[in-house]
Amino acid sequence: MTTKLHIGNMPRTSTNNEIEGLFRPFGLVSSVIFTKDPATGLNTGCGTIEMDNDVDAQSAINRLNFSQYCGRTIGVSRARKT
């Protein structure tokens, strides 16, 4: 079962491949989805990542939450269930 993570404060120029590469050392990344601004269609700098299992997701949270990426302090947490 996959685990969804919320990512925030990413550079708006980040690509799905770059973010997948950031999370790949912690385990298999199933998907990366950035939220898009409805007016411009541009990346808002936040979104969700699905990781293959809960243990890998927790490792990514432990290492990447409040870490520096491209000069920004990023946030990584479990996505809220809706």
Secondary structure as the mmCIF struct_conf table of DSSP 4:
data_model
#
loop_
_struct_conf.conf_type_id
_struct_conf.id
_struct_conf.beg_label_comp_id
_struct_conf.beg_label_asym_id
_struct_conf.beg_label_seq_id
_struct_conf.end_label_comp_id
_struct_conf.end_label_asym_id
_struct_conf.end_label_seq_id
STRN STRN1 THR A 3 GLY A 8
BEND BEND1 ASN A 9 ASN A 9
TURN_TY1_P TURN_TY1_P1 ARG A 12 THR A 13
HELX_RH_AL_P HELX_RH_AL_P1 ASN A 16 PHE A 23
HELX_RH_3T_P HELX_RH_3T_P1 ARG A 24 PHE A 26
BEND BEND2 GLY A 27 GLY A 27
STRN STRN2 VAL A 29 LYS A 36
TURN_TY1_P TURN_TY1_P2 PRO A 38 THR A 40
STRN STRN3 ASN A 43 MET A 51
BEND BEND3 ASP A 52 ASN A 53
HELX_RH_AL_P HELX_RH_AL_P2 ASP A 54 LEU A 64
TURN_TY1_P TURN_TY1_P3 ASN A 65 PHE A 66
STRN STRN4 GLN A 68 TYR A 69
TURN_TY1_P TURN_TY1_P4 CYS A 70 GLY A 71
STRN STRN5 ARG A 72 THR A 73
STRN STRN6 GLY A 75 ARG A 78
HELX_LH_PP_P HELX_LH_PP_P1 ALA A 79 LYS A 81
#
